[in-house]
Amino acid sequence: MLTVCPYFHVHQPYRIKHFRVFDIGNDNEYFNDSSETDLNNRRIIEKVANKSYRPTNKILQELLDTHPEFRFALSFSGTVLDQFEEYAPDVLESFQKLVSTGRVEILADTYHHSLAFFYSVPEFERQVNQHKERIQQLFGVSPKVFRNTELSYRNDLAKWCEDNGYIGIMAEGWDKYLGWRSPNFLYNPPNTQKIKVLLKNYKLSDDVAFRFGNQGWPSWPLSAETYADWIHAHHGDGQTINLFMDYETFGEHQWEDTGIFNFLRALPAILMKHPDTTFKTPTETVTSYDSVGEFDVPDILTWADTDRDLTAWTGNDIQRDAIGSIYGMESQVMKTENKSLIETWRKLQTSDHFYYMCTKWSADGDVHAYFSPYQSPYDAYIAFMNALSDLQLRVSHNLSEQDNRLKELEIKDNKQAEEKEIIINEEEKSIVINEEDVQISKWQSVKNWFNNFIKRISI
């Protein structure tokens, strides 16, 4: 039996507008661009909803209704869920309907699509918990398999996941770490007991996600029949074909005129024509198959660029400066205990901001440029650092106000303590005076009694 495990990642960041140096200290809204450009977050949500989310969800719902064996997994960033709620609630409802079938699994993730695990584990944990609560609120489920931002992975992340109750984690099936082995099996991370790694078959996944509409590709145009044959060829040398890609592959990255929707609509039935081919969710995959060996990744592995490391976000000086600055604010931001400031700080952690600053060339550079709403990486850096400078001012102002309030309270407490001491001293004096009055009164009573007694005797 060979099973297919499709997984689609749904994400949109809060893009930063052209925040100028003159805006620092004068404008605390960084994500409210209202132009007709791709910096307008509402406009992007509405555009991608029409091109991708609405039509793709309709097809997926039809497939679930038609094929009881069909199933897949989704992961959502918290930032896209928030924007669905605000700008496209019908899209959120259509995702909820898919999940309600019981055959669509939702994965755990970071709320703000951040790389926090590699910079601050406490902040990472806060975001994972926030995401878990949001998924429970919107979908009524608790994720069992973890997927980190940009499929970023390292041995210690897998250990953290096991320690926190997850039974599986996803990673790129990269040749550097697999060697001669196949990504079509489950593996276990080193120094763990139960958790298993599901590896992306990047060749088959990227045939759809990146190459599908490329007319210069030798396999163009790719039909569902040909693709199914490629998958069926792995019968006998694999357990699971893990097809991991961005949800926006359908309709946004690969436009409708490429035939991507017809491909998606036809694929499940053609795959299941083979009697020993079916679908499983990640949790079903983890619980159905044993690990065949260890997958040891001591360095950071991601699914981005030809390097498959963190250089898509930290490969140059401006990227390292920006990401170092945002995480360098953590202690000060958390001290404010201000929900609005903390939330803004987290929106600025979203990995897309640093991705837009990439200065790579060749094919990698083309991909970065395609996704960026800015004219250059330096424009992205300037907008980000200006917004960050404004946030730093707001945090500093908040902490100064806290200090001032504490000083006022201290002065007030000292004044109250002094007034209390005065009252106590007055009361003590009053008590002494009252005791003297009592003694005089008692002596006067005795004196009066004695005088009266003498008078009676004299009579």
C-alpha positions as CSV (number, residue, x, y, z in Angstrom):
1,M,0.0,0.0,0.0
2,L,1.2,3.5,-1.0
3,T,-0.5,6.5,0.6
4,V,-0.5,10.1,-0.5
5,C,-0.3,12.8,2.2
6,P,-1.2,16.2,0.7
7,Y,-0.5,19.3,2.9
8,F,-1.2,22.9,2.0
9,H,0.1,25.9,3.9
10,V,-2.2,29.0,4.1
11,H,-0.5,32.3,5.0
12,Q,-0.6,36.0,4.4
13,P,1.5,38.5,6.3
14,Y,0.7,42.0,7.4
15,R,2.8,43.9,4.9
16,I,4.4,47.2,6.1
17,K,3.5,50.3,4.1
18,H,6.1,52.7,2.9
19,F,6.8,54.0,6.4
20,R,9.0,57.0,6.1
21,V,11.6,58.4,8.5
22,F,9.3,61.4,8.9
23,D,6.5,59.1,10.2
24,I,8.6,58.0,13.2
25,G,6.9,59.4,16.3
26,N,3.9,60.6,14.3
27,D,2.2,57.5,12.9
28,N,1.8,54.3,14.8
29,E,-0.1,52.4,12.0
30,Y,2.4,50.3,10.0
31,F,0.1,48.0,8.1
32,N,-2.8,50.2,6.9
33,D,-1.7,51.0,3.3
34,S,-4.8,52.0,1.3
35,S,-3.1,52.3,-2.2
36,E,-3.8,50.1,-5.2
37,T,-0.4,48.4,-4.7
38,D,0.5,45.0,-3.1
39,L,1.2,46.7,0.2
40,N,-2.6,47.0,0.7
41,N,-3.3,44.0,2.9
42,R,-7.1,44.1,2.4
43,R,-6.6,44.3,-1.4
44,I,-4.2,41.3,-1.3
45,I,-6.7,39.2,0.7
46,E,-9.5,40.0,-1.6
47,K,-7.4,39.4,-4.7
48,V,-6.0,36.0,-3.5
49,A,-9.5,35.0,-2.2
50,N,-10.9,35.4,-5.7
51,K,-8.1,33.8,-7.5
52,S,-7.2,31.0,-5.1
53,Y,-9.1,30.5,-1.8
54,R,-12.7,30.5,-3.0
55,P,-12.3,28.4,-6.1
56,T,-9.8,26.0,-4.6
57,N,-12.0,25.4,-1.5
58,K,-14.9,24.8,-3.7
59,I,-13.0,22.1,-5.6
60,L,-11.7,20.5,-2.4
61,Q,-15.2,20.4,-0.9
62,E,-16.4,18.7,-4.1
63,L,-13.6,16.1,-3.9
64,L,-14.3,15.4,-0.2
65,D,-18.0,14.9,-1.0
66,T,-17.3,12.7,-4.0
67,H,-14.4,10.6,-2.7
68,P,-14.7,9.3,0.9
69,E,-11.1,8.2,0.8
70,F,-9.8,11.6,0.0
71,R,-8.2,13.6,2.8
72,F,-5.4,16.2,3.3
73,A,-3.9,18.6,5.8
74,L,-3.8,22.4,6.2
75,S,-1.8,24.8,8.3
76,F,-2.7,28.4,8.9
77,S,-0.7,31.3,10.2
78,G,-2.6,33.4,12.8
79,T,-2.1,36.4,10.6
80,V,-4.0,35.0,7.7
81,L,-6.9,33.9,10.0
82,D,-7.1,37.4,11.5
83,Q,-7.3,38.9,8.0
84,F,-9.9,36.3,6.8
85,E,-12.0,37.3,9.8
86,E,-11.7,41.0,9.0
87,Y,-11.7,41.1,5.2
88,A,-13.1,37.7,3.9
89,P,-15.2,35.9,6.5
90,D,-16.8,33.7,3.9
91,V,-13.4,32.3,3.1
92,L,-12.9,31.4,6.8
93,E,-16.3,29.7,6.8
94,S,-15.4,27.6,3.8
95,F,-12.2,26.4,5.5
96,Q,-14.3,25.6,8.6
97,K,-16.7,23.6,6.4
98,L,-13.8,21.6,5.0
99,V,-12.4,20.8,8.5
100,S,-15.8,19.8,9.7
101,T,-15.8,16.7,7.4
102,G,-13.3,15.1,9.8
103,R,-11.0,14.3,6.9
104,V,-9.0,17.6,6.9
105,E,-6.3,17.8,9.6
106,I,-5.0,21.1,10.9
107,L,-1.3,21.3,11.9
108,A,0.3,23.2,14.8
109,D,2.4,26.3,13.8
110,T,3.6,29.6,15.0
111,Y,0.9,32.3,15.2
112,H,2.9,35.0,13.5
113,H,4.8,32.9,10.9
114,S,8.0,33.7,12.8
115,L,11.4,32.1,13.1
116,A,11.2,32.6,16.9
117,F,12.5,29.1,17.8
118,F,16.0,30.0,16.6
119,Y,16.0,33.4,18.4
120,S,13.9,33.0,21.5
121,V,12.3,29.8,22.6
122,P,10.1,31.5,25.3
123,E,8.6,33.7,22.5
124,F,8.3,30.7,20.2
125,E,6.3,28.9,22.9
126,R,4.0,31.9,23.5
127,Q,3.2,32.0,19.8
128,V,2.6,28.2,19.5
129,N,0.2,28.4,22.5
130,Q,-1.5,31.4,21.0
131,H,-1.9,29.5,17.7
132,K,-3.2,26.4,19.5
133,E,-5.9,28.5,21.2
134,R,-6.9,30.2,18.0
135,I,-7.3,26.9,16.1
136,Q,-9.4,25.4,19.0
137,Q,-11.6,28.6,18.9
138,L,-12.2,28.6,15.2
139,F,-12.1,24.9,14.3
140,G,-12.6,23.0,17.5
141,V,-9.6,20.8,17.1
142,S,-6.2,20.4,18.8
143,P,-3.2,19.8,16.4
144,K,-1.1,16.7,16.9
145,V,1.5,17.2,14.2
146,F,3.8,20.3,14.2
147,R,4.9,22.3,11.2
148,N,7.3,25.2,11.8
149,T,7.5,28.4,9.8
150,E,8.9,27.8,6.3
151,L,9.2,24.1,7.2
152,S,12.3,25.1,9.2
153,Y,13.6,22.2,11.2
154,R,16.5,21.2,13.5
155,N,17.0,18.3,15.9
156,D,16.3,20.3,19.0
157,L,13.0,21.5,17.6
158,A,11.9,17.9,17.1
159,K,12.9,17.2,20.7
160,W,10.9,20.2,21.9
161,C,7.8,18.9,19.9
162,E,8.0,15.5,21.5
163,D,8.4,17.0,25.0
164,N,5.3,19.0,24.3
165,G,3.1,16.2,23.2
166,Y,3.3,16.2,19.4
167,I,3.5,12.9,17.6
168,G,4.9,14.1,14.3
169,I,6.8,17.0,12.8
170,M,7.4,18.0,9.1
171,A,10.6,18.7,7.4
172,E,12.1,19.0,3.9
173,G,13.3,15.7,2.5
174,W,16.7,17.2,1.5
175,D,19.4,15.1,0.0
176,K,22.1,16.6,2.2
177,Y,20.6,14.8,5.2
178,L,19.0,11.8,3.5
179,G,21.9,10.8,1.5
180,W,20.9,7.7,-0.5
181,R,17.7,7.2,1.4
182,S,14.2,8.1,0.3
183,P,11.8,10.8,1.6
184,N,9.0,8.4,1.2
185,F,9.4,6.8,4.6
186,L,9.0,7.9,8.2
187,Y,12.1,8.7,10.3
188,N,12.8,9.4,13.9
189,P,14.9,12.4,15.1
190,P,18.0,11.7,17.3
191,N,17.5,11.6,21.1
192,T,13.7,11.1,20.9
193,Q,11.5,8.2,21.8
194,K,8.2,8.4,19.9
195,I,7.9,11.4,17.5
196,K,8.3,10.8,13.8
197,V,9.4,13.0,10.9
198,L,7.3,13.3,7.8
199,L,9.6,14.4,4.9
200,K,8.4,16.4,1.9
201,N,9.1,14.8,-1.4
202,Y,10.4,18.0,-2.9
203,K,10.7,16.8,-6.4
204,L,7.1,15.8,-6.8
205,S,5.9,18.7,-4.7
206,D,7.8,21.3,-6.7
207,D,6.6,19.8,-10.0
208,V,3.2,21.3,-9.0
209,A,4.2,24.3,-6.8
210,F,6.9,25.8,-9.1
211,R,7.2,24.0,-12.4
212,F,3.6,23.3,-13.4
213,G,3.0,26.4,-15.5
214,N,6.6,26.7,-16.8
215,Q,6.4,26.3,-20.6
216,G,10.1,25.8,-20.8
217,W,9.9,22.7,-18.5
218,P,10.3,19.4,-20.5
219,S,7.3,17.9,-18.8
220,W,5.0,20.8,-19.6
221,P,2.1,20.6,-19.8
222,L,1.7,18.3,-16.9
223,S,-1.4,16.1,-16.9
224,A,-3.0,14.5,-13.8
225,E,-2.4,11.1,-15.6
226,T,1.3,11.7,-16.0
227,Y,1.7,12.9,-12.4
228,A,-0.3,9.9,-11.0
229,D,2.1,7.6,-13.0
230,W,5.1,9.3,-11.3
231,I,3.5,8.7,-7.9
232,H,2.5,5.1,-8.7
233,A,6.1,4.3,-9.7
234,H,7.0,4.4,-6.0
235,H,4.9,1.3,-5.1
236,G,7.3,-1.1,-3.5
237,D,9.9,1.5,-2.5
238,G,8.0,3.8,-0.2
239,Q,5.3,4.2,2.5
240,T,4.0,7.7,1.8
241,I,4.3,10.4,-0.8
242,N,4.3,13.7,1.1
243,L,3.2,16.5,-1.2
244,F,3.8,19.7,0.8
245,M,3.2,23.1,-0.8
246,D,1.7,26.6,-0.3
247,Y,-2.1,26.6,-0.6
248,E,-1.8,29.6,-2.9
249,T,-0.1,27.3,-5.5
250,F,-3.7,26.8,-6.8
251,G,-4.8,29.9,-8.6
252,E,-2.3,32.5,-7.3
253,H,1.2,31.1,-8.0
254,Q,-0.1,28.9,-10.8
255,W,-2.9,30.8,-12.5
256,E,-6.2,29.3,-13.6
257,D,-5.1,29.5,-17.3
258,T,-2.3,27.0,-16.6
259,G,-4.9,24.3,-16.0
260,I,-4.1,23.9,-12.3
261,F,-7.7,23.7,-11.2
262,N,-8.6,21.0,-13.7
263,F,-5.4,19.1,-12.6
264,L,-6.4,19.3,-8.9
265,R,-10.0,18.3,-9.7
266,A,-8.9,15.2,-11.6
267,L,-5.9,13.9,-9.6
268,P,-7.6,12.1,-6.6
269,A,-9.7,9.8,-8.8
270,I,-6.8,9.0,-11.1
271,L,-4.5,8.2,-8.2
272,M,-7.1,5.9,-6.6
273,K,-7.6,3.9,-9.8
274,H,-4.6,2.0,-8.6
275,P,-6.1,-0.4,-6.0
276,D,-3.2,0.0,-3.6
277,T,-3.1,3.8,-3.5
278,T,-5.1,5.9,-1.1
279,F,-4.8,9.1,1.0
280,K,-3.9,9.7,4.6
281,T,-3.6,12.8,6.9
282,P,-0.3,13.4,8.6
283,T,-1.6,11.9,11.9
284,E,-2.9,8.8,10.1
285,T,0.5,8.5,8.4
286,V,2.4,8.7,11.6
287,T,0.2,6.2,13.4
288,S,0.2,3.8,10.4
289,Y,3.9,3.4,9.7
290,D,7.0,2.6,11.6
291,S,10.2,4.7,11.4
292,V,12.8,3.1,9.2
293,G,15.8,5.1,10.6
294,E,17.2,8.3,12.1
295,F,17.0,11.7,10.4
296,D,19.8,13.7,11.9
297,V,19.7,17.5,11.2
298,P,22.1,19.4,13.5
299,D,21.8,22.6,11.4
300,I,18.7,24.6,10.3
301,L,16.9,23.0,7.4
302,T,14.1,24.8,5.5
303,W,12.1,24.4,2.3
304,A,13.3,27.7,0.7
305,D,15.8,28.4,-2.0
306,T,18.5,26.1,-3.4
307,D,20.4,26.2,-0.1
308,R,17.5,24.9,2.0
309,D,18.8,26.8,5.0
310,L,18.0,30.1,6.7
311,T,19.8,32.3,4.3
312,A,16.6,33.3,2.5
313,W,15.9,35.4,5.7
314,T,19.4,35.9,7.2
315,G,21.8,35.8,4.2
316,N,22.9,39.4,4.2
317,D,23.7,42.2,6.6
318,I,20.5,44.1,6.3
319,Q,18.5,41.0,7.0
320,R,20.6,40.1,10.1
321,D,20.4,43.6,11.4
322,A,16.6,43.7,11.0
323,I,15.9,40.3,12.6
324,G,18.5,40.9,15.4
325,S,16.9,44.2,16.2
326,I,13.3,42.8,16.4
327,Y,14.3,40.0,18.8
328,G,16.6,42.3,20.7
329,M,13.4,44.2,21.9
330,E,11.9,41.2,23.5
331,S,12.6,42.0,27.2
332,Q,11.5,45.6,26.9
333,V,8.4,44.9,24.9
334,M,7.3,42.2,27.4
335,K,7.9,44.5,30.3
336,T,5.2,46.9,28.9
337,E,2.5,44.2,29.4
338,N,0.7,46.2,26.7
339,K,-1.3,43.9,24.4
340,S,-1.3,46.3,21.5
341,L,2.5,46.9,21.6
342,I,3.2,43.2,22.0
343,E,1.0,42.2,19.1
344,T,2.6,44.9,16.8
345,W,6.0,43.6,17.8
346,R,4.9,40.0,16.8
347,K,3.6,41.1,13.5
348,L,7.0,42.6,12.8
349,Q,8.5,39.1,13.5
350,T,6.8,37.6,10.5
351,S,9.4,36.0,8.3
352,D,8.1,37.6,5.1
353,H,9.6,41.0,6.1
354,F,13.1,39.5,6.1
355,Y,12.5,37.5,3.0
356,Y,11.7,40.7,1.1
357,M,15.2,42.0,2.0
358,C,17.0,39.1,0.3
359,T,19.6,40.1,-2.2
360,K,20.3,36.8,-3.8
361,W,20.7,36.5,-7.6
362,S,19.7,34.0,-10.2
363,A,16.6,31.8,-9.8
364,D,16.4,32.3,-6.0
365,G,16.5,36.1,-6.5
366,D,13.7,35.9,-9.1
367,V,11.5,34.0,-6.6
368,H,12.1,36.6,-3.9
369,A,11.4,39.4,-6.2
370,Y,8.1,37.7,-7.4
371,F,6.8,37.6,-3.8
372,S,8.0,41.0,-2.7
373,P,5.6,44.0,-2.7
374,Y,8.6,46.4,-2.7
375,Q,10.7,47.7,-5.6
376,S,13.9,46.6,-4.0
377,P,15.2,44.7,-0.9
378,Y,16.5,48.1,0.4
379,D,13.0,49.6,0.3
380,A,11.8,46.7,2.4
381,Y,14.6,47.2,4.9
382,I,13.9,51.0,5.2
383,A,10.2,50.5,5.7
384,F,10.8,47.8,8.3
385,M,13.5,49.7,10.3
386,N,11.5,52.9,10.3
387,A,8.5,51.1,11.7
388,L,10.7,49.3,14.2
389,S,12.2,52.7,15.3
390,D,8.7,54.0,15.9
391,L,7.8,50.9,17.9
392,Q,11.0,51.4,20.0
393,L,9.9,54.9,20.8
394,R,6.4,53.7,21.8
395,V,7.9,51.0,24.0
396,S,10.3,53.5,25.6
397,H,7.4,55.9,26.2
398,N,5.3,53.2,27.8
399,L,8.0,52.1,30.1
400,S,8.7,55.8,31.1
401,E,5.1,56.2,31.9
402,Q,5.2,53.1,34.0
403,D,8.2,54.5,35.9
404,N,6.4,57.8,36.4
405,R,3.3,56.0,37.7
406,L,5.5,54.0,40.1
407,K,7.2,57.1,41.4
408,E,3.8,58.8,41.9
409,L,2.6,55.8,43.8
410,E,5.7,55.7,45.8
411,I,5.3,59.4,46.7
412,K,1.6,58.8,47.5
413,D,2.5,55.8,49.6
414,N,5.1,57.8,51.5
415,K,2.7,60.7,52.1
416,Q,0.0,58.3,53.3
417,A,2.6,56.7,55.6
418,E,3.6,60.0,57.0
419,E,-0.1,61.0,57.6
420,K,-0.7,57.7,59.2
421,E,2.3,58.2,61.5
422,I,1.0,61.7,62.5
423,I,-2.5,60.2,63.3
424,I,-0.9,57.5,65.3
425,N,1.2,60.0,67.3
426,E,-1.9,62.2,67.9
427,E,-3.8,59.1,69.1
428,E,-1.0,58.1,71.4
429,K,-1.0,61.6,72.9
430,S,-4.8,61.5,73.2
431,I,-4.5,58.2,75.0
432,V,-2.0,59.7,77.5
433,I,-4.2,62.7,78.1
434,N,-7.2,60.5,78.6
435,E,-5.4,58.4,81.1
436,E,-4.5,61.5,83.1
437,D,-8.1,62.7,83.0
438,V,-9.2,59.3,84.3
439,Q,-6.8,59.4,87.1
440,I,-7.9,62.9,88.1
441,S,-11.5,61.9,87.8
442,K,-10.9,58.9,90.1
443,W,-9.1,61.1,92.7
444,Q,-11.9,63.7,92.5
445,S,-14.5,61.0,93.2
446,V,-12.6,59.7,96.2
447,K,-12.2,63.2,97.5
448,N,-15.9,63.9,97.1
449,W,-16.8,60.7,98.9
450,F,-14.4,61.5,101.8
451,N,-15.8,65.0,102.2
452,N,-19.3,63.6,102.3
453,F,-18.4,61.0,104.8
454,I,-16.9,63.7,107.1
455,K,-20.0,65.8,106.9
456,R,-22.2,62.8,107.9
457,I,-20.1,62.0,110.9
458,S,-20.1,65.7,112.1
459,I,-23.9,65.7,111.9
